[in-house]
Amino acid sequence: MRGTAAVTTRHGDLQILAGKDKLTLYRFNTMTARHYFCSACGITVYHQRRSNPEELGVNAACLAGVSPFDFPALPVTDGVRHPSDHPDAPEIVGTLRFDPVR
């Protein structure tokens, strides 16, 4: 599990403001999806989705002014069985919630 809180945007709507020269492309399995990560620290920045190449999954932790803890609940996928390969597998396997200590 990668542990990325991914938000969706359309291809072309993401603007990289800093560190573009540090982005490294990683492709695996079907070679359809394109995963970009920081070559300096290793964080996943965004990926072009295999299920819809017009969409990008962007790591919320990489967005200025946004934190994964800003979301009251995040759906969790298993990250192993892609819906295109396993249509009978549940796409969402759970929910991650952040409850701040008061």
Backbone torsions as a table, in degrees:
resi	resn	phi	psi	omega
1	MET	NA	132.7	-176.2
2	ARG	-82.5	-30.6	178.4
3	GLY	76.2	25.8	-179.4
4	THR	-95.1	131.9	173.0
5	ALA	-87.9	96.1	-174.1
6	ALA	-92.9	132.0	171.6
7	VAL	-110.3	154.4	-174.1
8	THR	-101.9	139.5	171.2
9	THR	-142.6	164.1	178.0
10	ARG	-80.6	149.0	176.8
11	HIS	-59.3	128.9	-179.0
12	GLY	100.7	-13.4	179.8
13	ASP	-95.3	-5.4	178.7
14	LEU	-92.6	131.0	177.8
15	GLN	-119.3	120.3	178.4
16	ILE	-85.4	118.1	-175.6
17	LEU	-91.5	-28.3	-178.6
18	ALA	-152.8	148.2	174.1
19	GLY	83.1	11.1	-179.0
20	LYS	-57.7	-32.5	-179.9
21	ASP	-69.4	-13.9	179.7
22	LYS	-95.4	-7.0	-178.5
23	LEU	-71.7	134.0	178.9
24	THR	-124.0	136.5	-178.4
25	LEU	-88.8	135.6	174.6
26	TYR	-130.3	130.1	177.2
27	ARG	-130.4	144.4	179.7
28	PHE	-148.7	173.5	177.4
29	ASN	53.8	-105.5	-176.3
30	THR	-79.0	-9.2	-179.5
31	MET	65.0	16.4	-179.1
32	THR	-85.4	-52.0	179.5
33	ALA	-71.4	149.2	177.5
34	ARG	-121.3	117.1	-178.2
35	HIS	-105.4	126.2	179.6
36	TYR	-111.6	128.8	179.0
37	PHE	-133.9	163.2	-179.9
38	CYS	-80.3	124.5	-179.2
39	SER	-73.0	-15.4	179.4
40	ALA	-85.6	-45.0	-175.1
41	CYS	-114.7	-15.5	176.6
42	GLY	90.0	-2.5	-178.1
43	ILE	-67.4	140.1	173.1
44	THR	-71.8	126.1	-177.9
45	VAL	-97.2	-53.8	176.8
46	TYR	-161.9	167.3	175.2
47	HIS	-145.0	145.1	172.7
48	GLN	-85.4	122.4	-170.6
49	ARG	-73.8	142.7	174.7
50	ARG	-73.3	-37.5	-177.9
51	SER	-68.9	-28.3	176.5
52	ASN	-152.1	94.2	-176.6
53	PRO	-61.8	-11.3	176.3
54	GLU	-81.9	-10.2	-178.9
55	GLU	-108.0	150.3	173.4
56	LEU	-116.7	140.6	169.0
57	GLY	-99.5	115.7	-174.7
58	VAL	-108.3	132.5	177.6
59	ASN	-68.2	115.4	-177.8
60	ALA	-58.4	-29.0	179.8
61	ALA	-67.6	-14.2	-179.8
62	CYS	-96.5	0.0	-179.1
63	LEU	-94.2	132.0	179.3
64	ALA	-59.6	128.7	176.7
65	GLY	79.3	7.3	-179.1
66	VAL	-122.5	141.2	175.9
67	SER	-128.9	145.3	174.4
68	PRO	-57.6	-23.4	179.4
69	PHE	-78.0	-5.7	176.2
70	ASP	-72.9	-19.5	-176.3
71	PHE	-91.4	129.7	-180.0
72	PRO	-67.4	-29.3	179.2
73	ALA	-154.0	142.1	178.9
74	LEU	-124.9	129.5	174.2
75	PRO	-69.7	144.8	-177.8
76	VAL	-116.7	128.4	173.1
77	THR	-101.6	158.5	-177.6
78	ASP	-74.9	-19.4	175.7
79	GLY	74.0	1.7	-178.3
80	VAL	-113.8	-51.0	-176.4
81	ARG	-95.0	97.6	-179.9
82	HIS	-66.8	136.2	-179.3
83	PRO	-55.8	-29.1	178.6
84	SER	-69.9	-27.8	-178.7
85	ASP	-95.0	-26.3	-175.8
86	HIS	-133.9	73.2	-176.5
87	PRO	-61.8	-19.4	179.5
88	ASP	-85.8	-12.3	-179.2
89	ALA	-79.5	144.5	177.8
90	PRO	-66.7	135.5	179.1
91	GLU	-73.3	-40.8	179.0
92	ILE	-106.7	127.8	-177.8
93	VAL	-110.0	-3.8	179.3
94	GLY	175.8	-174.4	179.9
95	THR	-134.9	133.8	177.1
96	LEU	-102.1	127.3	-179.5
97	ARG	-122.6	145.1	175.9
98	PHE	-115.2	117.3	177.6
99	ASP	-115.0	106.6	-178.2
100	PRO	-65.5	144.5	175.3
101	VAL	-75.6	132.6	-178.7
102	ARG	-114.4	NA	NA
